[in-house]
Amino acid sequence: MKIAVVHDEKPGEVGMKMLKSIAGVLEKHHEVFPVPLTAKFVERIESEGIEFVFNIATGGEGHQRQVYVPAILDFWNIPYTGSGVSANCLCIDKSLTKIVMADSGIPTPKYVCFKQSRPVEEIDFYPAIVKPSRGGSAVGIWADSVVSDRVELERAVERIHREYGEPALVEEFIVGREFSVGIVGHTVLPILEIDFSSLPEGMERFYSYRVKQYLGEKTGYICPAVIPEVLKAEIESLSLELFDRLDLGDYARMDIRVDKYGEPYFLEVNSLPLLVPDYSDIVKMALAAGWEYDDLILAILDSAIERRR
């Protein structure tokens, strides 16, 4: 089968490693064509007689353009891996994701979303964390994004409006442990705990931009997470339910915090998580499940093919 791996035009070092790794796996079984996301990417797909697309294009930082490839491929009736337009739109905007969670009975922290035109009103939940509603990769989340009073709240919201020009999501900050859940097909991979206890003293104990981007080597990753079986079963069940309610396709990753009482709270969903060897959380989960990197990539492709039949 002729497969195009559609990727960002300027993928950067990490993106290039992912592209080469995925193409290397697929080349063992198919004819593979790396295709950058440019204005002419459909022309390239048609000229090569592409039968399937393995989509890893986010459209750039912030991930707000990752709906482009699914939308265009749907129009041309070209099958692809990963979620479609509606699922990506819901997951890109964290406030929309939370509406679906709340409507589905999925536990999620209290929240309010302040648009630029809306005055910052007092909230009844502190501590709270303030983040861009449509940001990705922890962009716009800093140590002082966790606020404890009205003054700090207004400052943090105004900074999001000023620096990112988008609504500010204000969410109850759940003090506790942080986990990530990966799903491939309809298989829940071993749950991963993100352990911040080894970070330098005074560093924030959550995924801020500097922790995520610069302190990954000092962050601990425990997989499978050491949690009670009852909690594990609850997280798995809720994750699959949310996967279906969001109409996600083939694979996704979900972020969760568990409070001191053992109650899980779903924070957000990544509908197009990175698949970088030795780096990405979902790859770590797959390894804990006994999957090699090849197994993960082929499982995603097989899920997409089966879903398109």
Phi, psi and omega in degrees: 000140177273118183239131173261133171262102182274125187225167178298147183299322178238083189286343184075178185296313181294316180296323179292322177297318178296314180302310182295323181292314180294315179299321179298322177292311185294328181296340178288343186231341187219172172270122192241139180229107172293129183229116179287151178280094175235180180297340184249020185292329178292321177302318180296318180297317180291319182294330181270354181068039183296136180257338183206150179241130168262107190265122175231018183272120177266342182087001177121177183301139182096338173063014183286347181254012183287357174280347186301308185296310177302320181297314182290319180293324175299318181299320181269003177058044177253121183290151185207163176277155172090182186286157179273191187298309186297317180296317179296319179299317180295321184278333177296320180263107185300328180293325177291320177302318183291329176297316178295318178302309182298318180293333182267358182078018176276123182296128179216150182299154172303150182202164170211147181244122181258113174283166183300328183275355185259130178294149180281112181262159178294146179247163182250023177222118174224148357291156178231157176242137183248128184214158173298137184290338184239014182281159176230166176058032178065016177298132178085007178248118184236177181302321182269015174285342173272120188242155184234358178205177186297320181298312179295323179299310182298317179299314183292320179295315181297325178294319178299314179299317185288315188272335185239349176059036180217167181300151177258123176270121177252120188231141174304129180274116182275112178282122182163209182264151182246138183225161174228140182239130177248140178233133174233124189066244170233031177257124175274120179285165177307135183290138182251131173261136177260114187256115183263006189292340181267003178291157180305150180302136181090351179281146179298145182258053174201171183281081168279175180297317183290327177292314184293318187271330190240346184238026179301324182289338179263357178268136181270144178232115183250114183213122003290147178295144179270095181221159178300148182300324180296317179294318178302313181296321180294315180297317180298315181296314180294323180296315179295321179296317180292322177304315180287319183294327178275354181059043179288155182237126166074314177198154178193167177226140182236141179257136186221145166239144180243125184280181185293345178267002180083018180266126179276144176229122180278130184263304183201172183229133175258110183277352177217066183292151177296152180233052184268125179303140176062018184221306188288143181301317184293333175289320176299319179295319180297318178298321178294335178276356181091011179269137167280169180301319178302318181300319181296310182297317181290328177294320177296314179297315180299320178298317181295318180296315180296321181293331183275351182287000000 
